[in-house]
Amino acid sequence: MKLNKDWHEKNKMPKNATFEQRVKWHLEHHKNCTCRPIPEKLLHEMELRKNLE
């Protein structure tokens, strides 16, 4: 897995991020960097909320 240092420097996770901010950040991260996957806990919560819509 390769770290995209430039992307990380320009795209910090907001402090005390909301669920929506975390989802947005991780989806953009996934598109721009392969240093780590989206956390399982967040993926699970995304799926639960999608099913409630």
C-alpha positions as CSV (number, residue, x, y, z in Angstrom):
1,M,0.0,0.0,0.0
2,K,1.4,3.4,-1.0
3,L,0.9,6.6,0.9
4,N,0.0,9.7,-1.1
5,K,1.8,12.2,1.1
6,D,0.6,15.2,-1.0
7,W,-3.0,14.3,-0.7
8,H,-2.7,13.7,3.1
9,E,-1.1,17.0,3.6
10,K,-3.9,18.9,1.8
11,N,-6.8,16.8,3.2
12,K,-6.7,16.5,6.9
13,M,-9.6,14.8,8.7
14,P,-11.6,17.5,10.5
15,K,-11.2,17.5,14.2
16,N,-14.3,16.0,15.9
17,A,-15.6,15.0,12.5
18,T,-19.3,14.2,12.1
19,F,-20.3,10.9,10.6
20,E,-20.9,12.6,7.2
21,Q,-17.5,14.3,7.3
22,R,-15.8,11.0,8.1
23,V,-17.6,9.2,5.2
24,K,-16.7,12.0,2.8
25,W,-13.1,12.0,3.9
26,H,-12.7,8.2,3.7
27,L,-14.3,8.0,0.3
28,E,-12.0,10.7,-1.1
29,H,-9.1,9.0,0.6
30,H,-9.9,5.7,-1.0
31,K,-9.9,7.4,-4.4
32,N,-6.6,9.2,-3.9
33,C,-4.4,7.0,-1.6
34,T,-3.9,3.3,-1.0
35,C,-2.2,3.5,2.4
36,R,-5.1,1.8,4.2
37,P,-8.7,0.7,3.6
38,I,-11.9,2.3,4.9
39,P,-12.3,1.1,8.5
40,E,-14.7,-1.9,8.9
41,K,-16.7,-0.1,11.6
42,L,-17.3,2.8,9.4
43,L,-18.2,0.6,6.4
44,H,-20.7,-1.2,8.6
45,E,-22.3,2.0,9.8
46,M,-22.5,3.3,6.2
47,E,-24.3,0.1,5.2
48,L,-26.7,0.3,8.1
49,R,-27.6,3.9,7.4
50,K,-28.0,3.2,3.7
51,N,-30.5,0.5,4.5
52,L,-32.5,2.9,6.7
53,E,-33.0,5.4,3.8
